[in-house]
């Protein structure tokens, strides 16, 4: 069964304390965004708090929380925050090179 799980790319979650450490090291805005996304079951913890920071969900949340010039107030405008997160997620997941280009 273990060989099958590894072959299919199924992985178990890292220990809880790894997720807690990543969360504790994140910015306040990242933590706020994480809390909203997790509470609304939009993205699971194991991809939002990626131990190596490589998931598109982690990168999208990081961008909206810490790099987006729009700087939404997540608590006052949760729907707009979720929309921006999903747009960033879509942008990154569809093969973006990570830069936004005006055309």
Backbone as CSV, one residue per row, in Angstrom:
resi,resn,N_x,N_y,N_z,CA_x,CA_y,CA_z,C_x,C_y,C_z
1,UNK,0.826,-1.192,0.000,0.000,0.000,0.000,0.870,1.257,0.000
2,UNK,1.974,1.251,0.753,2.848,2.415,0.801,3.439,2.687,-0.573
3,UNK,3.895,1.654,-1.265,4.453,1.833,-2.599,3.447,2.426,-3.562
4,UNK,2.198,2.003,-3.469,1.147,2.538,-4.318,0.902,4.000,-3.994
5,UNK,0.860,4.344,-2.717,0.620,5.731,-2.320,1.740,6.642,-2.818
6,UNK,2.971,6.195,-2.728,4.098,6.998,-3.200,4.052,7.108,-4.716
7,UNK,3.748,6.018,-5.378,3.682,6.020,-6.833,2.615,6.945,-7.380
8,UNK,1.533,7.114,-6.665,0.451,7.992,-7.102,0.654,9.425,-6.641
9,UNK,1.704,9.680,-5.922,1.960,11.035,-5.455,1.166,11.415,-4.224
10,UNK,0.565,10.443,-3.576,-0.199,10.710,-2.362,0.785,10.824,-1.214
11,UNK,0.709,11.928,-0.503,1.633,12.149,0.597,0.844,12.416,1.861
12,UNK,1.423,12.005,2.959,0.791,12.334,4.231,1.230,13.732,4.637
13,UNK,0.443,14.365,5.476,0.784,15.700,5.971,2.014,15.625,6.861
14,UNK,2.871,16.649,6.792,3.969,16.724,7.763,3.395,16.899,9.167
15,UNK,4.204,16.706,10.186,3.699,16.885,11.554,3.122,18.281,11.758
16,UNK,2.123,18.373,12.631,1.422,19.626,12.908,2.390,20.742,13.291
17,UNK,3.437,20.449,14.040,4.332,21.505,14.506,5.056,22.196,13.345
18,UNK,5.232,21.530,12.197,5.838,22.178,11.030,4.887,23.250,10.504
19,UNK,3.597,22.912,10.397,2.616,23.885,9.946,2.545,25.073,10.906
20,UNK,2.569,24.790,12.190,2.501,25.858,13.188,3.713,26.777,13.087
21,UNK,4.881,26.210,12.852,6.099,27.014,12.727,6.023,27.916,11.495
22,UNK,5.537,27.385,10.379,5.399,28.186,9.162,4.409,29.320,9.403
23,UNK,3.276,29.000,10.026,2.251,30.003,10.332,2.826,31.090,11.237
24,UNK,3.542,30.700,12.273,4.090,31.665,13.230,5.116,32.597,12.597
25,UNK,5.837,32.116,11.592,6.862,32.927,10.923,6.270,33.862,9.866
26,UNK,5.037,33.622,9.472,4.416,34.405,8.398,4.020,35.793,8.894
27,UNK,3.810,36.694,7.930,3.363,38.054,8.266,1.944,38.015,8.841
28,UNK,1.563,39.070,9.518,0.202,39.162,10.070,-0.840,39.068,8.956
29,UNK,-0.577,39.721,7.825,-1.529,39.674,6.702,-1.634,38.264,6.127
30,UNK,-0.517,37.556,6.025,-0.549,36.173,5.556,-1.406,35.345,6.521
31,UNK,-1.199,35.520,7.818,-1.975,34.774,8.819,-3.465,35.078,8.696
32,UNK,-3.819,36.359,8.507,-5.226,36.728,8.339,-5.812,36.044,7.104
33,UNK,-5.087,36.111,5.995,-5.561,35.482,4.766,-5.684,33.980,4.908
34,UNK,-4.694,33.374,5.545,-4.736,31.933,5.787,-5.984,31.560,6.587
35,UNK,-6.249,32.308,7.656,-7.397,32.010,8.514,-8.704,32.055,7.723
36,UNK,-8.830,33.032,6.840,-10.050,33.154,6.025,-10.155,31.982,5.045
37,UNK,-9.084,31.695,4.332,-9.117,30.626,3.326,-9.356,29.265,3.957
38,UNK,-8.747,29.029,5.105,-8.942,27.737,5.773,-10.346,27.618,6.355
39,UNK,-10.842,28.678,6.948,-12.167,28.612,7.572,-13.272,28.446,6.531
40,UNK,-13.039,28.933,5.314,-14.037,28.794,4.243,-13.771,27.573,3.354
41,UNK,-12.811,26.738,3.755,-12.461,25.513,3.018,-12.124,25.788,1.554
42,UNK,-11.395,26.870,1.306,-11.019,27.220,-0.058,-9.735,26.512,-0.463
43,UNK,-8.763,26.484,0.405,-7.512,25.755,0.162,-7.101,25.077,1.464
44,UNK,-6.649,23.826,1.399,-6.283,23.109,2.623,-4.943,23.571,3.206
45,UNK,-4.790,23.334,4.472,-3.598,23.729,5.218,-2.313,23.229,4.566
46,UNK,-2.287,21.982,4.123,-1.043,21.389,3.620,-0.512,22.097,2.379
47,UNK,-1.360,22.816,1.629,-0.867,23.571,0.476,-0.702,25.058,0.782
48,UNK,-1.488,25.574,1.711,-1.327,26.982,2.093,-0.063,27.193,2.913
49,UNK,0.261,26.228,3.756,1.455,26.316,4.596,2.488,25.312,4.105
50,UNK,2.845,25.434,2.860,3.791,24.526,2.226,5.155,24.605,2.899
51,UNK,5.671,23.482,3.417,6.976,23.504,4.080,8.105,24.052,3.209
52,UNK,8.030,23.829,1.888,9.100,24.354,1.032,8.680,25.615,0.275
53,UNK,7.454,26.090,0.509,6.996,27.337,-0.106,6.797,27.273,-1.604
54,UNK,6.582,26.064,-2.127,6.547,25.917,-3.579,5.151,25.734,-4.173
55,UNK,4.116,25.597,-3.368,2.789,25.383,-3.943,2.238,26.694,-4.491
56,UNK,1.417,26.596,-5.533,0.828,27.812,-6.088,-0.102,28.475,-5.085
57,UNK,-0.714,27.688,-4.204,-1.587,28.260,-3.180,-0.784,29.118,-2.203
58,UNK,0.371,28.614,-1.777,1.242,29.372,-0.883,1.734,30.641,-1.573
59,UNK,2.169,30.511,-2.828,2.676,31.663,-3.569,1.582,32.705,-3.811
60,UNK,0.365,32.259,-4.139,-0.743,33.191,-4.368,-1.097,33.937,-3.082
61,UNK,-1.192,33.222,-1.972,-1.500,33.876,-0.702,-0.383,34.833,-0.308
62,UNK,0.859,34.432,-0.503,1.988,35.312,-0.191,1.923,36.593,-1.007
63,UNK,1.581,36.464,-2.286,1.509,37.655,-3.140,0.385,38.590,-2.684
64,UNK,-0.816,38.038,-2.488,-1.944,38.881,-2.085,-1.681,39.518,-0.722
65,UNK,-1.088,38.769,0.181,-0.859,39.281,1.537,0.273,40.298,1.600
66,UNK,1.366,40.027,0.902,2.575,40.807,1.149,3.102,41.629,-0.025
67,UNK,2.642,41.354,-1.240,3.205,42.061,-2.396,2.190,42.858,-3.200
68,UNK,0.928,42.498,-3.124,-0.120,43.170,-3.888,-0.232,44.630,-3.447
69,UNK,-0.088,45.549,-4.376,-0.177,46.973,-4.049,-1.577,47.401,-3.626
70,UNK,-2.584,46.611,-3.950,-3.957,46.955,-3.608,-4.201,46.924,-2.098
71,UNK,-3.551,46.022,-1.386,-3.599,45.909,0.074,-5.020,45.999,0.649
72,UNK,-5.845,45.052,0.258,-7.203,44.957,0.799,-7.185,44.767,2.308
73,UNK,-8.224,45.241,2.962,-8.449,44.914,4.365,-9.207,43.584,4.365
74,UNK,-8.500,42.508,4.667,-9.073,41.164,4.548,-10.328,40.977,5.393
75,UNK,-10.321,41.503,6.602,-11.459,41.306,7.498,-12.700,42.045,7.010
76,UNK,-12.531,43.247,6.478,-13.678,44.037,6.028,-14.187,43.629,4.660
77,UNK,-13.353,43.019,3.855,-13.739,42.675,2.489,-13.261,41.269,2.130
78,UNK,-13.780,40.289,2.852,-13.353,38.904,2.661,-13.653,38.391,1.253
79,UNK,-14.798,38.759,0.698,-15.150,38.275,-0.642,-14.151,38.775,-1.683
80,UNK,-13.775,40.025,-1.591,-12.812,40.583,-2.544,-11.426,39.964,-2.353
81,UNK,-11.057,39.725,-1.105,-9.786,39.045,-0.835,-9.776,37.669,-1.486
82,UNK,-10.845,36.899,-1.305,-10.925,35.551,-1.877,-10.854,35.634,-3.405
83,UNK,-11.530,36.610,-4.005,-11.473,36.773,-5.456,-10.046,37.047,-5.923
84,UNK,-9.340,37.937,-5.243,-7.962,38.255,-5.635,-7.046,37.038,-5.445
85,UNK,-7.271,36.299,-4.370,-6.486,35.085,-4.139,-6.711,34.084,-5.276
86,UNK,-7.952,33.867,-5.651,-8.259,32.898,-6.714,-7.692,33.362,-8.054
87,UNK,-7.761,34.655,-8.335,-7.159,35.164,-9.575,-5.645,34.973,-9.574
88,UNK,-4.997,35.252,-8.446,-3.549,35.033,-8.344,-3.235,33.543,-8.482
89,UNK,-4.054,32.703,-7.873,-3.882,31.251,-7.963,-3.997,30.783,-9.413
90,UNK,-5.009,31.270,-10.106,-5.208,30.916,-11.511,-4.016,31.374,-12.352
91,UNK,-3.564,32.593,-12.129,-2.420,33.148,-12.862,-1.181,32.278,-12.681
92,UNK,-0.898,31.904,-11.452,0.295,31.098,-11.165,0.146,29.655,-11.638
93,UNK,-1.064,29.115,-11.529,-1.290,27.705,-11.862,-1.331,27.439,-13.365
94,UNK,-1.495,28.486,-14.152,-1.601,28.269,-15.598,-0.293,28.528,-16.325
95,UNK,0.807,28.363,-15.618,2.100,28.405,-16.263,2.767,29.757,-16.304
96,UNK,2.327,30.673,-15.489,2.969,31.982,-15.441,4.432,31.843,-15.065
97,UNK,5.231,32.749,-15.529,6.630,32.757,-15.109,6.804,33.551,-13.820
98,UNK,5.679,33.954,-13.222,5.720,34.669,-11.948,5.772,36.177,-12.077
99,UNK,5.812,36.685,-13.313,5.823,38.133,-13.490,4.581,38.552,-14.245
100,UNK,4.092,39.704,-13.920,2.925,40.255,-14.577,3.416,41.212,-15.642
101,UNK,2.931,41.045,-16.848,3.379,41.891,-17.961,2.196,42.674,-18.512
102,UNK,2.397,43.969,-18.678,1.397,44.796,-19.348,1.554,44.618,-20.846
103,UNK,0.431,44.526,-21.540,0.544,44.403,-22.995,-0.268,45.474,-23.683
